[in-house]
Amino acid sequence: MAGEQGYSVCRRSRHSAASSSDRLGFVVVTHPFHPLKGQRLEVLFAKRRDDGVVFVCSGGFTGQMTLPQGWTDRGEPARLQRLSAEGLAVLGTLARAIQGR
């Protein structure tokens, strides 16, 4: 009887990173300067942080990497903005200062 009770107590549905990632799927790295730009990574889990959602994905040099949602295809699309005349003037001044070094 004790064995049967122990068996019934231990019977649980198993949850693993693989089963949770099935629901989370994959993300594509979209950040223009990220070394894995354009690559599809499996999402292991997501975390909510003060500055938004991050995805912990399989891959990278350590086997896992954390990506902010905005750096993936699930983030807001980048807005195309034009520089103002003042912004261009500041960039010109900055470029001349760098060339003068």
C-alpha positions, 0 to 999 in steps of 0.5 A: 500500500505504501508503494501505491501511495508513493506512486500516486503522490509522485504522478504529476504532469511534467513541465520542461523548458521544451514544453514551455518554449513550444508555446513561446516559439521563436523570435528573429533578431532584428536589431541592426547591429546585433551579431545574430541579426536575421537569425531565428532563435528558440524562446526558452522563457520570457521575463518582465523587467522594469524597462519591458519584456526580455526573451531568454533564448537558446543560442549565443556563445554561452548557450543562452542569451537574453534579448529585449523584445524591441530587438526582435520581430515581436517588438515595435517596428522601427519608425523612419524619422528624418533629421531636422536641419538642426540635427544635421548641423549638429552632426556636421559639427560632430563630424568636423570635430572627429576629423580634427583629432 
